[in-house]
Amino acid sequence: LEKVEDLQTAEFKVIYEAPKDTMWSKELWAPELHIIDDKCYIYVACDDGDNHNHRMYVLENNSNDPLVPYTMHGQITDDTNKWAIDGSVIRYKGEMYFVWSGWEGDENVMQEIYIAKMSDPYTICSKRVSISKPEREWELHGNPLINEGPIGIEHDGQLFITYSASGSWTNHYTIAI
């Protein structure tokens, strides 16, 4: 494909079908494709039909071709195993990190952006650290309060993390760096 408009005629292809009645069967949100060490991984938030059970999962294929079928590798989490969506991998200065939006506790009070070190494409090997929580005026619209969708961007040797803030259903939904 050369232009966005080409998507209208692109081939439709199923690369993964979630099984029924698992913790990752329903509400698959925000899949994100990464090619790491010549293999494809898709990081996706899933649950069992109950939003309180949303967690991040990793699909993988054994190819650098993103259209080859994927299998479920499993959940990716830190030791808190809290609600999580919008996971992304960042490679910076020879290290790999996972960033995501999640809850501090077990209730939907606010979504923060967390980061943790990874030992491989499906394992978090450090404690999570909150790097952003809704506290600025432009982040405080909607209920619950939300910071989500983190993406790492490296420029001139510096790492920047973009994210969205405030409720996506409001007129105040914002992208920040």
C-alpha positions, 0 to 999 in steps of 0.5 A, a space after each residue: 500500500 502506498 496511500 491511506 486511500 489504498 486501504 479501501 481495496 486492501 485484502 482482508 486477512 484474519 491473523 488471530 481468532 480469540 478462543 471463547 471463554 478465556 481471560 483474553 476472549 473479549 474486548 480486544 483493544 488497541 492492538 499494536 504491532 512491533 517487529 523485534 529481532 526479526 519476529 512479529 509481536 502484537 500487544 493487545 488489551 483483552 478481557 473476559 467480558 468484564 472491563 475490570 479484568 482488562 490486561 495486556 497480552 502478547 500475540 506472536 508469530 515466528 516470522 517478520 511477516 505481519 500477515 502470518 497467523 499469530 498465536 497467543 503467547 500470554 499475558 504481559 504484566 508486572 508483579 501487581 497484575 493491575 488493569 492495563 491497556 494501550 501497551 507499547 514497547 520502547 527500545 532505547 539505548 540497548 534496553 527494552 521497556 514496556 509502557 502502558 496505561 493502567 490503574 494504581 489500585 483495583 478501582 477505576 479512579 484514574 488511568 496513569 502511564 506506567 513504564 517497566 523494563 523488559 527482559 524479552 518481548 513478553 516479560 516485564 522484569 522490574 517494578 512498574 513506575 508511574 511516569 504520568 498521572 492526570 494532574 494538569 488542567 488539560 488532563 482533568 476533563 472526564 470521569 474517570 481521569 485518563 492518561 492513555 496511549 503512550 508511545 515512545 519516540 527517540 529524537 537526537 538521542 533523547 526519549 520522548 513519550 507521547 500520550 493522550 489525556 482527558 476523556 476521549 468522549 469529551 471535547 478536551 481529548 488531547 495528545 501530549 509529549 
